[in-house]
């Protein structure tokens, strides 16, 4: 079983699973994650006071709307005391979520046992928004999971922890990522969420005790430690905390797209004719990437062709255009560059074909 680990010392984990169920609707803004190692992620500010206000030692609730793009283990929300992630149930096609608590003993060692508790396992429709919840009842030492309002709890007599939750490690709160435990607490781990996350709330209480209807937009109250609607303008790299605190989140942008290519064209009529390429779809970025072109022009999402520098977003469709040569059997090329990745488009003129039928009247003319 592949694990997402965020500490370099031995771990004490509580793990249990719940299958994701049913479609739901959430807000219009979202954080889009590519899921590849080294790609973008979102975190709280570095240089925070230890412990961070998002490090909660008592009861708490983590919740978010997520739209996963792949069936694998990916971090959703993490801090020094917890990790909420997606998780594929072993030896099954079922997809769920996993909740891990990190705690210490009297010597401040992170030790303990692993308890696995799979319940209510159902299929996940990829590309669907789901409301996910992980809760810790610090009074009764029990844990809860909920997906789209269906709540489950650890069995009676099953403790979540055997010591106090790990807090004050300077580890950053992360969205779509975990941070390796070190003195700075800001060393990003390799795993990234794959899909989108929106409407995030952290609470200093257990919010739900029975099945419920998830709110599409979270609200703030005295138990809110952090609340992010993710409704900023496209291309934003900071996300305001709408709760009572001021825990702004920051996007670490990935503006390097996946490689792309255009199909070369041949046999093009000569004489400075405009030749357009096949469209390519920009992928692999989570922030607007700069775009420029040499020797031609480009069009984004069917818009007007331009040679001026601009920006493109993940999922945009881009075509380029170059003028053919005025000579036969001659190649002309243009090169498009997006976020430092370049792709050429070339058009080669052909050889004119003499149409003998045009000469036939002249050959038959006796004059």
C-alpha positions as CSV (number, residue, x, y, z in Angstrom):
1,X,0.0,0.0,0.0
2,X,1.4,3.3,-1.0
3,X,1.4,5.8,1.8
4,X,1.6,9.5,2.0
5,X,4.0,10.4,4.8
6,X,4.7,13.8,6.0
7,X,7.2,13.2,8.9
8,X,10.7,11.6,8.8
9,X,10.3,10.0,12.3
10,X,8.3,6.9,13.1
11,X,4.6,7.6,12.9
12,X,1.6,6.8,15.0
13,X,-1.4,6.8,12.7
14,X,-5.1,6.4,12.9
15,X,-6.5,5.5,9.5
16,X,-10.0,4.7,8.4
17,X,-11.8,5.0,5.1
18,X,-15.2,5.9,3.6
19,X,-16.2,5.5,0.0
20,X,-17.2,8.7,-1.9
21,X,-20.8,8.8,-3.0
22,X,-23.0,10.8,-5.3
23,X,-22.7,14.1,-7.1
24,X,-23.0,17.5,-5.5
25,X,-22.6,21.1,-6.4
26,X,-20.3,23.7,-4.8
27,X,-19.0,27.1,-5.5
28,X,-17.7,28.4,-8.8
29,X,-14.1,29.1,-7.8
30,X,-11.6,26.2,-7.4
31,X,-7.9,25.4,-6.9
32,X,-6.8,23.2,-9.8
33,X,-4.0,20.7,-9.1
34,X,-2.2,18.7,-11.8
35,X,-1.1,15.9,-9.5
36,X,2.5,15.6,-10.8
37,X,5.5,15.7,-8.5
38,X,6.9,19.2,-8.4
39,X,3.7,20.8,-9.7
40,X,1.9,23.7,-7.9
41,X,0.3,23.6,-4.5
42,X,-1.2,26.0,-1.9
43,X,0.0,26.7,1.6
44,X,-0.1,29.1,4.5
45,X,2.5,31.8,4.9
46,X,6.1,30.8,5.9
47,X,7.6,32.3,9.0
48,X,4.4,31.7,11.0
49,X,4.4,31.8,14.8
50,X,4.6,28.3,16.3
51,X,2.2,26.8,16.9
52,X,0.1,28.0,13.9
53,X,-3.5,28.9,14.7
54,X,-4.4,26.1,12.2
55,X,-2.6,23.6,14.5
56,X,-5.5,22.5,16.7
57,X,-4.9,20.3,19.7
58,X,-8.5,19.6,20.7
59,X,-11.6,18.7,18.8
60,X,-11.7,19.9,15.2
61,X,-13.4,19.5,11.8
62,X,-11.8,19.5,8.4
63,X,-14.1,19.9,5.4
64,X,-13.9,20.8,1.7
65,X,-15.5,20.3,-1.7
66,X,-13.2,18.2,-3.9
67,X,-13.4,17.0,-7.5
68,X,-10.7,14.3,-8.0
69,X,-9.4,13.4,-11.4
70,X,-7.7,10.1,-10.6
71,X,-8.3,7.1,-8.4
72,X,-5.2,7.1,-6.2
73,X,-3.9,8.4,-2.8
74,X,-3.6,12.1,-2.9
75,X,-3.4,14.8,-0.1
76,X,-6.4,17.1,0.4
77,X,-5.6,19.0,3.6
78,X,-2.6,18.5,6.0
79,X,-0.9,20.0,9.0
80,X,1.4,18.7,11.7
81,X,-1.5,16.9,13.5
82,X,-3.5,15.5,10.6
83,X,-3.7,14.4,7.0
84,X,-7.0,14.1,5.0
85,X,-6.4,12.4,1.7
86,X,-8.1,10.4,-1.1
87,X,-7.5,6.7,-1.0
88,X,-8.1,3.7,-3.2
89,X,-9.2,0.7,-1.1
90,X,-6.6,-2.1,-1.5
91,X,-7.6,-5.0,-3.8
92,X,-10.7,-3.2,-4.9
93,X,-11.9,-0.7,-7.4
94,X,-13.5,1.4,-4.6
95,X,-12.3,4.9,-4.0
96,X,-12.6,6.7,-0.7
97,X,-10.9,9.1,1.8
98,X,-8.4,8.5,4.6
99,X,-7.9,10.4,7.8
100,X,-4.6,10.2,9.6
101,X,-3.8,11.7,13.1
102,X,-0.2,12.3,14.2
103,X,0.4,12.3,18.0
104,X,3.2,12.0,20.5
105,X,4.0,10.2,23.8
106,X,5.3,11.7,27.0
107,X,8.8,11.8,25.5
108,X,7.5,13.6,22.5
109,X,8.2,10.6,20.3
110,X,5.8,10.0,17.5
111,X,4.9,6.4,18.1
112,X,1.9,4.1,18.2
113,X,-0.1,1.6,16.2
114,X,-2.0,1.6,13.0
115,X,-5.7,0.9,13.0
116,X,-7.5,0.4,9.7
117,X,-11.2,0.6,9.6
118,X,-13.0,0.3,6.2
119,X,-16.7,1.1,6.2
120,X,-19.5,2.0,3.8
121,X,-17.3,1.6,0.7
122,X,-18.9,2.8,-2.6
123,X,-17.8,3.9,-6.0
124,X,-16.5,7.4,-6.9
125,X,-17.5,9.1,-10.1
126,X,-14.4,10.9,-11.2
127,X,-15.0,14.5,-12.3
128,X,-17.8,15.0,-9.7
129,X,-17.8,17.4,-6.8
130,X,-17.9,15.7,-3.4
131,X,-18.2,17.2,0.1
132,X,-15.6,15.5,2.4
133,X,-15.3,15.8,6.2
134,X,-12.8,14.5,8.7
135,X,-13.5,15.2,12.5
136,X,-11.7,14.5,15.7
137,X,-13.7,14.4,19.0
138,X,-11.0,15.3,21.5
139,X,-13.2,14.7,24.5
140,X,-14.2,11.1,23.7
141,X,-11.1,10.4,21.5
142,X,-13.2,9.3,18.5
143,X,-12.9,10.1,14.8
144,X,-15.6,10.7,12.1
145,X,-15.7,10.8,8.3
146,X,-18.5,12.1,6.1
147,X,-18.9,12.3,2.4
148,X,-21.8,14.2,0.9
149,X,-23.5,14.3,4.3
150,X,-23.3,10.5,5.1
151,X,-21.5,10.3,8.5
152,X,-19.6,7.4,10.0
153,X,-17.6,7.1,13.3
154,X,-14.9,4.8,14.7
155,X,-16.4,1.9,16.6
156,X,-17.1,2.3,20.3
157,X,-14.0,1.5,22.3
158,X,-11.6,2.3,19.4
159,X,-9.5,5.3,20.4
160,X,-8.2,7.6,17.7
161,X,-5.0,8.5,19.6
162,X,-2.8,7.3,22.4
163,X,-1.3,10.7,23.2
164,X,-1.6,14.4,22.5
165,X,-1.9,15.5,18.9
166,X,1.4,16.7,17.3
167,X,1.3,20.5,17.2
168,X,3.9,23.3,17.3
169,X,6.3,21.7,14.8
170,X,6.4,24.7,12.4
171,X,4.9,22.5,9.8
172,X,2.8,24.5,7.3
173,X,-0.9,23.9,6.6
174,X,-1.1,22.7,3.1
175,X,-3.9,22.2,0.5
176,X,-3.2,19.5,-2.1
177,X,0.2,18.7,-0.6
178,X,2.0,17.5,2.6
179,X,5.1,19.0,4.0
180,X,8.0,16.9,5.3
181,X,8.7,17.4,9.0
182,X,11.9,19.5,9.4
183,X,12.9,22.5,11.5
184,X,11.3,25.0,9.0
185,X,8.3,22.8,8.3
186,X,8.1,24.0,4.7
187,X,9.8,21.3,2.7
188,X,7.1,20.2,0.2
189,X,6.6,16.5,-0.2
190,X,6.4,14.9,-3.7
191,X,2.6,14.0,-3.6
192,X,0.1,16.5,-5.1
193,X,-3.7,16.4,-5.3
194,X,-5.0,15.6,-8.7
195,X,-8.2,17.5,-9.5
196,X,-9.8,20.6,-7.9
197,X,-10.5,21.7,-4.4
198,X,-12.9,24.5,-3.3
199,X,-14.7,25.8,-0.2
200,X,-12.4,24.8,2.6
201,X,-13.2,25.2,6.3
202,X,-11.3,24.3,9.5
203,X,-13.3,24.4,12.8
204,X,-12.3,24.0,16.4
205,X,-15.2,21.8,17.2
206,X,-17.0,18.6,15.9
207,X,-19.5,20.2,13.6
208,X,-21.6,17.1,12.7
209,X,-23.1,14.4,14.8
210,X,-25.5,12.8,12.3
211,X,-26.2,12.7,8.6
212,X,-26.6,16.2,7.2
213,X,-27.1,18.1,4.0
214,X,-23.7,19.8,3.1
215,X,-23.8,23.6,2.6
216,X,-22.6,24.6,-0.9
217,X,-21.0,27.7,0.7
218,X,-19.4,27.5,4.1
219,X,-20.1,30.3,6.7
220,X,-18.0,31.6,9.6
221,X,-18.9,31.3,13.3
222,X,-16.9,31.4,16.6
223,X,-15.7,27.9,16.0
224,X,-14.1,28.7,12.6
225,X,-10.3,28.6,12.6
226,X,-10.0,29.1,8.8
227,X,-12.4,29.6,5.9
228,X,-11.5,30.0,2.2
229,X,-14.2,30.3,-0.5
230,X,-11.6,30.3,-3.3
231,X,-13.6,32.8,-5.2
232,X,-10.8,35.1,-6.2
233,X,-10.3,36.2,-9.8
234,X,-8.7,33.7,-12.2
235,X,-4.9,33.8,-12.0
236,X,-4.9,34.8,-8.3
237,X,-2.1,33.5,-6.2
238,X,-3.5,34.6,-2.8
239,X,-6.7,33.3,-1.2
240,X,-8.3,35.3,1.6
241,X,-9.4,33.8,4.9
242,X,-13.1,34.7,5.3
243,X,-13.1,33.5,9.0
244,X,-12.2,35.5,12.1
245,X,-8.5,35.0,11.5
246,X,-6.2,36.3,8.8
247,X,-4.8,33.0,7.4
248,X,-4.2,33.9,3.8
249,X,-3.2,31.0,1.6
250,X,-0.6,31.3,-1.1
251,X,-0.4,29.4,-4.4
252,X,3.0,28.1,-5.4
253,X,2.4,28.4,-9.1
254,X,3.3,25.9,-11.7
255,X,3.5,27.7,-15.1
256,X,5.5,25.1,-17.0
257,X,3.1,23.2,-19.3
258,X,3.3,19.7,-20.6
259,X,5.1,19.4,-23.9
260,X,3.0,20.1,-27.0
261,X,3.5,19.9,-30.8
262,X,2.0,21.0,-34.0
263,X,1.6,18.9,-37.1
264,X,3.9,20.1,-40.0
265,X,2.1,20.8,-43.3
266,X,3.5,20.2,-46.8
267,X,2.4,20.9,-50.3
268,X,1.3,24.4,-49.4
269,X,0.7,26.9,-52.2
270,X,3.5,29.4,-52.4
271,X,3.0,33.1,-52.5
272,X,2.7,34.3,-48.9
273,X,-0.5,32.4,-48.0
274,X,-1.6,32.2,-44.4
275,X,-1.4,28.6,-43.0
276,X,-3.0,27.7,-39.7
277,X,-2.0,24.8,-37.5
278,X,-4.0,22.2,-35.7
279,X,-5.1,23.3,-32.2
280,X,-3.2,22.2,-29.1
281,X,-4.7,22.1,-25.5
282,X,-2.6,23.7,-22.7
283,X,-2.1,21.2,-19.9
284,X,0.1,20.8,-16.8
285,X,-0.2,24.3,-15.3
286,X,-2.2,25.7,-12.4
287,X,-1.6,29.4,-13.1
288,X,-1.6,31.7,-16.1
289,X,1.5,31.1,-18.1
290,X,3.2,33.6,-20.4
291,X,2.9,32.9,-24.2
292,X,4.9,34.4,-27.0
293,X,5.6,33.6,-30.7
294,X,8.4,34.2,-33.2
295,X,7.8,34.2,-36.9
296,X,4.0,34.1,-36.9
297,X,0.9,34.7,-34.8
298,X,-1.3,32.7,-32.4
299,X,-5.0,32.4,-31.4
300,X,-6.4,31.4,-28.0
301,X,-9.8,29.7,-27.8
302,X,-10.8,30.8,-31.3
303,X,-9.9,34.5,-30.8
304,X,-8.2,36.8,-33.1
305,X,-4.6,35.9,-34.2
306,X,-1.9,38.1,-32.6
307,X,1.8,38.3,-32.3
308,X,1.8,40.2,-29.0
309,X,2.9,38.4,-25.8
310,X,0.1,37.2,-23.6
311,X,-1.0,34.5,-21.2
312,X,-2.8,31.2,-21.3
313,X,-4.5,29.1,-18.7
314,X,-4.8,25.3,-18.2
315,X,-7.3,23.9,-20.7
316,X,-7.0,26.7,-23.3
317,X,-6.9,25.8,-26.9
318,X,-4.2,27.5,-29.0
319,X,-3.5,27.6,-32.7
320,X,-0.7,29.3,-34.6
321,X,-0.4,30.7,-38.1
322,X,2.5,31.3,-40.4
323,X,2.8,32.7,-44.0
324,X,4.0,30.3,-46.7
325,X,7.1,31.1,-48.6
326,X,7.0,32.9,-52.0
327,X,9.3,30.1,-53.4
328,X,8.5,26.5,-54.3
329,X,9.7,23.7,-52.0
330,X,10.6,26.1,-49.2
331,X,9.8,25.8,-45.5
332,X,8.8,28.6,-43.2
333,X,8.3,28.1,-39.4
334,X,7.0,29.8,-36.4
335,X,7.7,28.9,-32.8
336,X,5.3,29.2,-29.9
337,X,6.6,29.4,-26.4
338,X,4.4,28.8,-23.3
339,X,5.9,29.0,-19.9
340,X,9.4,28.2,-21.3
341,X,8.2,25.2,-23.3
342,X,8.4,25.7,-27.1
343,X,6.9,24.0,-30.1
344,X,7.5,24.8,-33.8
345,X,5.0,24.8,-36.6
346,X,6.3,24.5,-40.1
347,X,4.7,24.8,-43.6
348,X,6.5,23.8,-46.7
349,X,5.4,24.9,-50.2
350,X,5.1,22.3,-53.0
351,X,6.1,22.1,-56.6
352,X,3.6,23.6,-59.1
353,X,1.9,21.0,-61.3
354,X,1.5,21.9,-65.0
355,X,-2.0,21.3,-66.2
356,X,-1.6,20.0,-69.8
357,X,-5.3,20.4,-70.4
358,X,-4.7,24.2,-70.4
359,X,-2.1,23.8,-73.2
360,X,-4.3,21.5,-75.4
361,X,-6.2,24.3,-77.1
362,X,-2.9,25.9,-78.1
363,X,-1.5,22.7,-79.5
364,X,-4.6,22.1,-81.6
365,X,-4.7,25.7,-82.9
366,X,-3.5,25.5,-86.6
367,X,-2.9,29.2,-86.6
